[in-house]
Protein backbone atom coordinates (compact mmCIF):
# COMPACT_ATOMS: atom_id res chain seq x y z
CA UNK A 1 0.00 0.00 0.00
CA UNK A 2 1.31 3.40 -0.92
CA UNK A 3 0.94 6.12 1.65
CA UNK A 4 2.13 9.66 2.06
CA UNK A 5 3.43 10.85 5.38
CA UNK A 6 1.26 13.74 6.48
CA UNK A 7 4.19 15.45 8.12
CA UNK A 8 7.11 15.23 5.71
CA UNK A 9 5.01 14.44 2.59
CA UNK A 10 7.32 11.63 1.54
CA UNK A 11 5.81 8.52 0.01
CA UNK A 12 6.19 5.16 1.65
CA UNK A 13 5.16 1.65 0.85
CA UNK A 14 3.77 -0.08 3.90
CA UNK A 15 2.50 -3.59 4.50
CA UNK A 16 0.83 -5.49 7.31
CA UNK A 17 3.98 -5.28 9.38
CA UNK A 18 3.39 -1.58 9.83
CA UNK A 19 1.29 -0.67 12.87
CA UNK A 20 -0.70 1.84 10.87
CA UNK A 21 -1.48 -0.49 7.95
CA UNK A 22 -4.67 -2.06 9.34
CA UNK A 23 -5.99 1.27 10.47
CA UNK A 24 -5.52 2.81 7.06
CA UNK A 25 -6.68 -0.26 5.15
CA UNK A 26 -9.90 -0.48 7.14
CA UNK A 27 -10.59 3.18 6.44
CA UNK A 28 -10.39 4.29 10.06
CA UNK A 29 -7.59 6.62 9.20
CA UNK A 30 -6.18 8.10 6.05
CA UNK A 31 -3.34 9.73 7.85
CA UNK A 32 0.03 8.12 7.81
CA UNK A 33 2.98 9.35 9.78
CA UNK A 34 6.32 7.76 9.04
CA UNK A 35 8.50 6.45 11.82
CA UNK A 36 10.90 9.35 11.69
CA UNK A 37 8.16 11.95 12.00
CA UNK A 38 6.27 9.86 14.52
CA UNK A 39 9.23 9.89 16.85
CA UNK A 40 9.65 13.59 16.30
CA UNK A 41 5.98 14.27 17.01
CA UNK A 42 6.02 12.19 20.15
CA UNK A 43 9.08 13.93 21.40
CA UNK A 44 7.46 17.25 20.55
CA UNK A 45 4.23 16.38 22.35
CA UNK A 46 6.05 15.33 25.49
CA UNK A 47 7.86 18.61 25.44
CA UNK A 48 4.75 20.74 24.89
CA UNK A 49 2.07 18.83 26.80
CA UNK A 50 4.01 16.68 29.22
CA UNK A 51 2.06 13.68 27.96
CA UNK A 52 4.12 10.61 27.17
CA UNK A 53 3.52 8.60 23.96
CA UNK A 54 2.02 5.81 26.06
CA UNK A 55 -0.58 8.15 27.49
CA UNK A 56 -1.41 9.38 24.00
CA UNK A 57 -1.98 5.78 22.88
CA UNK A 58 -4.29 5.23 25.83
CA UNK A 59 -6.17 8.38 24.97
CA UNK A 60 -6.38 7.33 21.32
CA UNK A 61 -8.23 4.16 22.31
CA UNK A 62 -11.12 6.14 23.70
CA UNK A 63 -11.50 8.10 20.50
CA UNK A 64 -12.30 4.99 18.45
ZN1 LIG B 1 7.45 11.67 7.70
PDB file of the backbone (N, CA, C, O) and the ligand in Angstrom, with CONECT records:
HET     ZN  A 101       1
ATOM      1  N   UNK A   1       0.847  -1.191   0.000  1.00  0.00           N
ATOM      2  CA  UNK A   1       0.000   0.000   0.000  1.00  0.00           C
ATOM      3  C   UNK A   1       0.887   1.247   0.000  1.00  0.00           C
ATOM      4  O   UNK A   1       1.868   1.341   0.738  1.00  0.00           O
ATOM      5  N   UNK A   2       0.511   2.187  -0.846  1.00  0.00           N
ATOM      6  CA  UNK A   2       1.313   3.398  -0.925  1.00  0.00           C
ATOM      7  C   UNK A   2       0.669   4.476  -0.067  1.00  0.00           C
ATOM      8  O   UNK A   2      -0.526   4.749  -0.177  1.00  0.00           O
ATOM      9  N   UNK A   3       1.468   5.073   0.775  1.00  0.00           N
ATOM     10  CA  UNK A   3       0.944   6.121   1.654  1.00  0.00           C
ATOM     11  C   UNK A   3       1.874   7.329   1.614  1.00  0.00           C
ATOM     12  O   UNK A   3       3.049   7.228   1.261  1.00  0.00           O
ATOM     13  N   UNK A   4       1.319   8.448   1.980  1.00  0.00           N
ATOM     14  CA  UNK A   4       2.127   9.660   2.062  1.00  0.00           C
ATOM     15  C   UNK A   4       2.146  10.137   3.503  1.00  0.00           C
ATOM     16  O   UNK A   4       1.100  10.303   4.131  1.00  0.00           O
ATOM     17  N   UNK A   5       3.319  10.350   4.007  1.00  0.00           N
ATOM     18  CA  UNK A   5       3.428  10.848   5.376  1.00  0.00           C
ATOM     19  C   UNK A   5       2.831  12.245   5.441  1.00  0.00           C
ATOM     20  O   UNK A   5       3.176  13.117   4.644  1.00  0.00           O
ATOM     21  N   UNK A   6       1.938  12.446   6.393  1.00  0.00           N
ATOM     22  CA  UNK A   6       1.261  13.738   6.481  1.00  0.00           C
ATOM     23  C   UNK A   6       2.178  14.838   7.002  1.00  0.00           C
ATOM     24  O   UNK A   6       1.866  16.024   6.887  1.00  0.00           O
ATOM     25  N   UNK A   7       3.286  14.446   7.564  1.00  0.00           N
ATOM     26  CA  UNK A   7       4.189  15.447   8.121  1.00  0.00           C
ATOM     27  C   UNK A   7       5.287  15.851   7.143  1.00  0.00           C
ATOM     28  O   UNK A   7       5.482  17.038   6.882  1.00  0.00           O
ATOM     29  N   UNK A   8       6.000  14.875   6.604  1.00  0.00           N
ATOM     30  CA  UNK A   8       7.114  15.226   5.710  1.00  0.00           C
ATOM     31  C   UNK A   8       6.742  15.087   4.242  1.00  0.00           C
ATOM     32  O   UNK A   8       7.531  15.446   3.368  1.00  0.00           O
ATOM     33  N   UNK A   9       5.528  14.562   3.955  1.00  0.00           N
ATOM     34  CA  UNK A   9       5.007  14.444   2.586  1.00  0.00           C
ATOM     35  C   UNK A   9       5.810  13.478   1.709  1.00  0.00           C
ATOM     36  O   UNK A   9       5.695  13.508   0.484  1.00  0.00           O
ATOM     37  N   UNK A  10       6.601  12.643   2.321  1.00  0.00           N
ATOM     38  CA  UNK A  10       7.320  11.628   1.543  1.00  0.00           C
ATOM     39  C   UNK A  10       6.426  10.420   1.366  1.00  0.00           C
ATOM     40  O   UNK A  10       5.562  10.142   2.198  1.00  0.00           O
ATOM     41  N   UNK A  11       6.642   9.696   0.260  1.00  0.00           N
ATOM     42  CA  UNK A  11       5.813   8.523   0.012  1.00  0.00           C
ATOM     43  C   UNK A  11       6.491   7.266   0.525  1.00  0.00           C
ATOM     44  O   UNK A  11       7.703   7.088   0.404  1.00  0.00           O
ATOM     45  N   UNK A  12       5.676   6.410   1.094  1.00  0.00           N
ATOM     46  CA  UNK A  12       6.189   5.160   1.647  1.00  0.00           C
ATOM     47  C   UNK A  12       5.308   4.009   1.195  1.00  0.00           C
ATOM     48  O   UNK A  12       4.109   4.168   0.965  1.00  0.00           O
ATOM     49  N   UNK A  13       5.928   2.861   1.076  1.00  0.00           N
ATOM     50  CA  UNK A  13       5.161   1.645   0.846  1.00  0.00           C
ATOM     51  C   UNK A  13       5.101   0.893   2.169  1.00  0.00           C
ATOM     52  O   UNK A  13       6.132   0.540   2.741  1.00  0.00           O
ATOM     53  N   UNK A  14       3.899   0.656   2.641  1.00  0.00           N
ATOM     54  CA  UNK A  14       3.771  -0.079   3.900  1.00  0.00           C
ATOM     55  C   UNK A  14       3.027  -1.390   3.675  1.00  0.00           C
ATOM     56  O   UNK A  14       2.261  -1.520   2.720  1.00  0.00           O
ATOM     57  N   UNK A  15       3.252  -2.342   4.540  1.00  0.00           N
ATOM     58  CA  UNK A  15       2.500  -3.590   4.496  1.00  0.00           C
ATOM     59  C   UNK A  15       2.004  -3.927   5.896  1.00  0.00           C
ATOM     60  O   UNK A  15       2.100  -3.113   6.815  1.00  0.00           O
ATOM     61  N   UNK A  16       1.484  -5.113   6.040  1.00  0.00           N
ATOM     62  CA  UNK A  16       0.831  -5.494   7.308  1.00  0.00           C
ATOM     63  C   UNK A  16       1.772  -5.427   8.503  1.00  0.00           C
ATOM     64  O   UNK A  16       1.321  -5.437   9.648  1.00  0.00           O
ATOM     65  N   UNK A  17       3.044  -5.360   8.251  1.00  0.00           N
ATOM     66  CA  UNK A  17       3.982  -5.280   9.376  1.00  0.00           C
ATOM     67  C   UNK A  17       3.957  -3.899  10.031  1.00  0.00           C
ATOM     68  O   UNK A  17       4.384  -3.722  11.172  1.00  0.00           O
ATOM     69  N   UNK A  18       3.445  -2.929   9.272  1.00  0.00           N
ATOM     70  CA  UNK A  18       3.386  -1.580   9.828  1.00  0.00           C
ATOM     71  C   UNK A  18       2.157  -1.443  10.731  1.00  0.00           C
ATOM     72  O   UNK A  18       1.060  -1.881  10.386  1.00  0.00           O
ATOM     73  N   UNK A  19       2.366  -0.833  11.879  1.00  0.00           N
ATOM     74  CA  UNK A  19       1.290  -0.673  12.868  1.00  0.00           C
ATOM     75  C   UNK A  19       0.091   0.073  12.291  1.00  0.00           C
ATOM     76  O   UNK A  19      -1.051  -0.171  12.681  1.00  0.00           O
ATOM     77  N   UNK A  20       0.364   0.981  11.362  1.00  0.00           N
ATOM     78  CA  UNK A  20      -0.704   1.841  10.867  1.00  0.00           C
ATOM     79  C   UNK A  20      -1.432   1.235   9.661  1.00  0.00           C
ATOM     80  O   UNK A  20      -2.425   1.787   9.187  1.00  0.00           O
ATOM     81  N   UNK A  21      -0.930   0.101   9.173  1.00  0.00           N
ATOM     82  CA  UNK A  21      -1.483  -0.492   7.951  1.00  0.00           C
ATOM     83  C   UNK A  21      -2.960  -0.854   8.104  1.00  0.00           C
ATOM     84  O   UNK A  21      -3.788  -0.454   7.285  1.00  0.00           O
ATOM     85  N   UNK A  22      -3.287  -1.607   9.144  1.00  0.00           N
ATOM     86  CA  UNK A  22      -4.670  -2.060   9.339  1.00  0.00           C
ATOM     87  C   UNK A  22      -5.635  -0.896   9.501  1.00  0.00           C
ATOM     88  O   UNK A  22      -6.753  -0.908   8.984  1.00  0.00           O
ATOM     89  N   UNK A  23      -5.174   0.095  10.225  1.00  0.00           N
ATOM     90  CA  UNK A  23      -5.993   1.274  10.473  1.00  0.00           C
ATOM     91  C   UNK A  23      -6.336   1.976   9.155  1.00  0.00           C
ATOM     92  O   UNK A  23      -7.479   2.367   8.918  1.00  0.00           O
ATOM     93  N   UNK A  24      -5.330   2.119   8.321  1.00  0.00           N
ATOM     94  CA  UNK A  24      -5.519   2.813   7.058  1.00  0.00           C
ATOM     95  C   UNK A  24      -6.312   1.943   6.082  1.00  0.00           C
ATOM     96  O   UNK A  24      -7.184   2.436   5.366  1.00  0.00           O
ATOM     97  N   UNK A  25      -6.001   0.653   6.060  1.00  0.00           N
ATOM     98  CA  UNK A  25      -6.675  -0.260   5.146  1.00  0.00           C
ATOM     99  C   UNK A  25      -8.168  -0.353   5.469  1.00  0.00           C
ATOM    100  O   UNK A  25      -8.998  -0.428   4.563  1.00  0.00           O
ATOM    101  N   UNK A  26      -8.505  -0.349   6.752  1.00  0.00           N
ATOM    102  CA  UNK A  26      -9.904  -0.482   7.140  1.00  0.00           C
ATOM    103  C   UNK A  26     -10.656   0.843   7.015  1.00  0.00           C
ATOM    104  O   UNK A  26     -11.868   0.899   7.227  1.00  0.00           O
ATOM    105  N   UNK A  27      -9.938   1.894   6.675  1.00  0.00           N
ATOM    106  CA  UNK A  27     -10.590   3.182   6.440  1.00  0.00           C
ATOM    107  C   UNK A  27     -10.773   4.016   7.689  1.00  0.00           C
ATOM    108  O   UNK A  27     -11.380   5.086   7.640  1.00  0.00           O
ATOM    109  N   UNK A  28     -10.250   3.532   8.821  1.00  0.00           N
ATOM    110  CA  UNK A  28     -10.392   4.291  10.060  1.00  0.00           C
ATOM    111  C   UNK A  28      -9.548   5.549  10.038  1.00  0.00           C
ATOM    112  O   UNK A  28      -9.857   6.546  10.690  1.00  0.00           O
ATOM    113  N   UNK A  29      -8.473   5.471   9.266  1.00  0.00           N
ATOM    114  CA  UNK A  29      -7.593   6.616   9.202  1.00  0.00           C
ATOM    115  C   UNK A  29      -6.991   6.708   7.818  1.00  0.00           C
ATOM    116  O   UNK A  29      -6.657   5.692   7.209  1.00  0.00           O
ATOM    117  N   UNK A  30      -6.853   7.915   7.325  1.00  0.00           N
ATOM    118  CA  UNK A  30      -6.178   8.097   6.050  1.00  0.00           C
ATOM    119  C   UNK A  30      -4.821   8.735   6.275  1.00  0.00           C
ATOM    120  O   UNK A  30      -4.049   8.968   5.344  1.00  0.00           O
ATOM    121  N   UNK A  31      -4.560   9.007   7.532  1.00  0.00           N
ATOM    122  CA  UNK A  31      -3.342   9.728   7.847  1.00  0.00           C
ATOM    123  C   UNK A  31      -2.217   8.773   8.201  1.00  0.00           C
ATOM    124  O   UNK A  31      -2.338   7.941   9.100  1.00  0.00           O
ATOM    125  N   UNK A  32      -1.141   8.912   7.485  1.00  0.00           N
ATOM    126  CA  UNK A  32       0.027   8.120   7.807  1.00  0.00           C
ATOM    127  C   UNK A  32       1.145   9.038   8.268  1.00  0.00           C
ATOM    128  O   UNK A  32       1.397  10.089   7.679  1.00  0.00           O
ATOM    129  N   UNK A  33       1.804   8.621   9.325  1.00  0.00           N
ATOM    130  CA  UNK A  33       2.977   9.348   9.785  1.00  0.00           C
ATOM    131  C   UNK A  33       4.139   8.368   9.819  1.00  0.00           C
ATOM    132  O   UNK A  33       4.073   7.340  10.493  1.00  0.00           O
ATOM    133  N   UNK A  34       5.187   8.681   9.102  1.00  0.00           N
ATOM    134  CA  UNK A  34       6.322   7.762   9.041  1.00  0.00           C
ATOM    135  C   UNK A  34       7.020   7.688  10.399  1.00  0.00           C
ATOM    136  O   UNK A  34       6.806   8.518  11.282  1.00  0.00           O
ATOM    137  N   UNK A  35       7.852   6.675  10.530  1.00  0.00           N
ATOM    138  CA  UNK A  35       8.500   6.453  11.820  1.00  0.00           C
ATOM    139  C   UNK A  35       9.323   7.650  12.272  1.00  0.00           C
ATOM    140  O   UNK A  35       9.305   8.030  13.443  1.00  0.00           O
ATOM    141  N   UNK A  36      10.037   8.231  11.332  1.00  0.00           N
ATOM    142  CA  UNK A  36      10.896   9.353  11.689  1.00  0.00           C
ATOM    143  C   UNK A  36      10.076  10.504  12.254  1.00  0.00           C
ATOM    144  O   UNK A  36      10.413  11.073  13.292  1.00  0.00           O
ATOM    145  N   UNK A  37       8.992  10.839  11.551  1.00  0.00           N
ATOM    146  CA  UNK A  37       8.158  11.946  12.005  1.00  0.00           C
ATOM    147  C   UNK A  37       7.419  11.567  13.282  1.00  0.00           C
ATOM    148  O   UNK A  37       7.250  12.390  14.182  1.00  0.00           O
ATOM    149  N   UNK A  38       6.985  10.321  13.349  1.00  0.00           N
ATOM    150  CA  UNK A  38       6.270   9.856  14.524  1.00  0.00           C
ATOM    151  C   UNK A  38       7.102  10.070  15.787  1.00  0.00           C
ATOM    152  O   UNK A  38       6.606  10.552  16.805  1.00  0.00           O
ATOM    153  N   UNK A  39       8.350   9.707  15.694  1.00  0.00           N
ATOM    154  CA  UNK A  39       9.232   9.890  16.850  1.00  0.00           C
ATOM    155  C   UNK A  39       9.399  11.366  17.158  1.00  0.00           C
ATOM    156  O   UNK A  39       9.433  11.771  18.320  1.00  0.00           O
ATOM    157  N   UNK A  40       9.503  12.157  16.115  1.00  0.00           N
ATOM    158  CA  UNK A  40       9.651  13.592  16.302  1.00  0.00           C
ATOM    159  C   UNK A  40       8.412  14.184  16.947  1.00  0.00           C
ATOM    160  O   UNK A  40       8.509  15.012  17.852  1.00  0.00           O
ATOM    161  N   UNK A  41       7.240  13.755  16.474  1.00  0.00           N
ATOM    162  CA  UNK A  41       5.975  14.265  17.006  1.00  0.00           C
ATOM    163  C   UNK A  41       5.817  13.865  18.462  1.00  0.00           C
ATOM    164  O   UNK A  41       5.384  14.665  19.291  1.00  0.00           O
ATOM    165  N   UNK A  42       6.168  12.636  18.765  1.00  0.00           N
ATOM    166  CA  UNK A  42       6.021  12.186  20.145  1.00  0.00           C
ATOM    167  C   UNK A  42       6.938  12.970  21.067  1.00  0.00           C
ATOM    168  O   UNK A  42       6.561  13.364  22.171  1.00  0.00           O
ATOM    169  N   UNK A  43       8.146  13.182  20.581  1.00  0.00           N
ATOM    170  CA  UNK A  43       9.083  13.933  21.397  1.00  0.00           C
ATOM    171  C   UNK A  43       8.550  15.352  21.594  1.00  0.00           C
ATOM    172  O   UNK A  43       8.643  15.927  22.678  1.00  0.00           O
ATOM    173  N   UNK A  44       7.992  15.894  20.518  1.00  0.00           N
ATOM    174  CA  UNK A  44       7.456  17.245  20.552  1.00  0.00           C
ATOM    175  C   UNK A  44       6.282  17.331  21.528  1.00  0.00           C
ATOM    176  O   UNK A  44       6.165  18.295  22.283  1.00  0.00           O
ATOM    177  N   UNK A  45       5.421  16.325  21.508  1.00  0.00           N
ATOM    178  CA  UNK A  45       4.226  16.382  22.351  1.00  0.00           C
ATOM    179  C   UNK A  45       4.586  16.205  23.820  1.00  0.00           C
ATOM    180  O   UNK A  45       3.917  16.761  24.691  1.00  0.00           O
ATOM    181  N   UNK A  46       5.609  15.457  24.097  1.00  0.00           N
ATOM    182  CA  UNK A  46       6.054  15.333  25.488  1.00  0.00           C
ATOM    183  C   UNK A  46       6.533  16.687  25.979  1.00  0.00           C
ATOM    184  O   UNK A  46       6.246  17.120  27.095  1.00  0.00           O
ATOM    185  N   UNK A  47       7.277  17.333  25.092  1.00  0.00           N
ATOM    186  CA  UNK A  47       7.860  18.615  25.443  1.00  0.00           C
ATOM    187  C   UNK A  47       6.767  19.664  25.676  1.00  0.00           C
ATOM    188  O   UNK A  47       6.852  20.452  26.618  1.00  0.00           O
ATOM    189  N   UNK A  48       5.741  19.673  24.817  1.00  0.00           N
ATOM    190  CA  UNK A  48       4.747  20.741  24.886  1.00  0.00           C
ATOM    191  C   UNK A  48       3.596  20.428  25.827  1.00  0.00           C
ATOM    192  O   UNK A  48       3.027  21.344  26.420  1.00  0.00           O
ATOM    193  N   UNK A  49       3.240  19.161  25.978  1.00  0.00           N
ATOM    194  CA  UNK A  49       2.071  18.828  26.798  1.00  0.00           C
ATOM    195  C   UNK A  49       2.432  18.062  28.061  1.00  0.00           C
ATOM    196  O   UNK A  49       1.644  17.992  29.004  1.00  0.00           O
ATOM    197  N   UNK A  50       3.634  17.488  28.071  1.00  0.00           N
ATOM    198  CA  UNK A  50       4.012  16.684  29.216  1.00  0.00           C
ATOM    199  C   UNK A  50       3.389  15.301  29.195  1.00  0.00           C
ATOM    200  O   UNK A  50       3.530  14.525  30.141  1.00  0.00           O
ATOM    201  N   UNK A  51       2.690  14.998  28.088  1.00  0.00           N
ATOM    202  CA  UNK A  51       2.060  13.678  27.962  1.00  0.00           C
ATOM    203  C   UNK A  51       3.023  12.738  27.237  1.00  0.00           C
ATOM    204  O   UNK A  51       3.564  13.085  26.187  1.00  0.00           O
ATOM    205  N   UNK A  52       3.227  11.575  27.790  1.00  0.00           N
ATOM    206  CA  UNK A  52       4.121  10.612  27.167  1.00  0.00           C
ATOM    207  C   UNK A  52       3.398   9.883  26.038  1.00  0.00           C
ATOM    208  O   UNK A  52       2.169   9.819  26.042  1.00  0.00           O
ATOM    209  N   UNK A  53       4.133   9.332  25.075  1.00  0.00           N
ATOM    210  CA  UNK A  53       3.516   8.604  23.961  1.00  0.00           C
ATOM    211  C   UNK A  53       2.569   7.503  24.444  1.00  0.00           C
ATOM    212  O   UNK A  53       1.552   7.242  23.801  1.00  0.00           O
ATOM    213  N   UNK A  54       2.883   6.870  25.543  1.00  0.00           N
ATOM    214  CA  UNK A  54       2.018   5.814  26.064  1.00  0.00           C
ATOM    215  C   UNK A  54       0.659   6.367  26.480  1.00  0.00           C
ATOM    216  O   UNK A  54      -0.375   5.744  26.241  1.00  0.00           O
ATOM    217  N   UNK A  55       0.671   7.514  27.090  1.00  0.00           N
ATOM    218  CA  UNK A  55      -0.580   8.146  27.486  1.00  0.00           C
ATOM    219  C   UNK A  55      -1.398   8.534  26.266  1.00  0.00           C
ATOM    220  O   UNK A  55      -2.623   8.417  26.268  1.00  0.00           O
ATOM    221  N   UNK A  56      -0.720   8.994  25.228  1.00  0.00           N
ATOM    222  CA  UNK A  56      -1.406   9.381  24.001  1.00  0.00           C
ATOM    223  C   UNK A  56      -2.071   8.157  23.389  1.00  0.00           C
ATOM    224  O   UNK A  56      -3.203   8.244  22.913  1.00  0.00           O
ATOM    225  N   UNK A  57      -1.383   7.016  23.394  1.00  0.00           N
ATOM    226  CA  UNK A  57      -1.976   5.779  22.881  1.00  0.00           C
ATOM    227  C   UNK A  57      -3.219   5.409  23.680  1.00  0.00           C
ATOM    228  O   UNK A  57      -4.235   5.013  23.108  1.00  0.00           O
ATOM    229  N   UNK A  58      -3.140   5.537  24.983  1.00  0.00           N
ATOM    230  CA  UNK A  58      -4.288   5.231  25.828  1.00  0.00           C
ATOM    231  C   UNK A  58      -5.450   6.152  25.473  1.00  0.00           C
ATOM    232  O   UNK A  58      -6.594   5.712  25.357  1.00  0.00           O
ATOM    233  N   UNK A  59      -5.154   7.390  25.309  1.00  0.00           N
ATOM    234  CA  UNK A  59      -6.170   8.378  24.974  1.00  0.00           C
ATOM    235  C   UNK A  59      -6.783   8.061  23.618  1.00  0.00           C
ATOM    236  O   UNK A  59      -7.994   8.170  23.431  1.00  0.00           O
ATOM    237  N   UNK A  60      -5.919   7.660  22.656  1.00  0.00           N
ATOM    238  CA  UNK A  60      -6.384   7.331  21.317  1.00  0.00           C
ATOM    239  C   UNK A  60      -7.414   6.215  21.320  1.00  0.00           C
ATOM    240  O   UNK A  60      -8.323   6.212  20.489  1.00  0.00           O
ATOM    241  N   UNK A  61      -7.288   5.272  22.237  1.00  0.00           N
ATOM    242  CA  UNK A  61      -8.230   4.157  22.311  1.00  0.00           C
ATOM    243  C   UNK A  61      -9.652   4.633  22.549  1.00  0.00           C
ATOM    244  O   UNK A  61     -10.601   4.066  22.007  1.00  0.00           O
ATOM    245  N   UNK A  62      -9.799   5.668  23.354  1.00  0.00           N
ATOM    246  CA  UNK A  62     -11.122   6.142  23.696  1.00  0.00           C
ATOM    247  C   UNK A  62     -11.773   6.918  22.558  1.00  0.00           C
ATOM    248  O   UNK A  62     -12.987   7.126  22.541  1.00  0.00           O
ATOM    249  N   UNK A  63     -10.956   7.333  21.626  1.00  0.00           N
ATOM    250  CA  UNK A  63     -11.504   8.100  20.500  1.00  0.00           C
ATOM    251  C   UNK A  63     -12.145   7.180  19.459  1.00  0.00           C
ATOM    252  O   UNK A  63     -12.942   7.631  18.636  1.00  0.00           O
ATOM    253  N   UNK A  64     -11.803   5.910  19.495  1.00  0.00           N
ATOM    254  CA  UNK A  64     -12.297   4.995  18.451  1.00  0.00           C
ATOM    255  C   UNK A  64     -13.731   4.541  18.700  1.00  0.00           C
ATOM    256  O   UNK A  64     -14.281   3.772  17.910  1.00  0.00           O
TER     257      UNK A  64
HETATM  258 ZN    ZN A 101       7.450  11.665   7.704  1.00  0.00          ZN
END
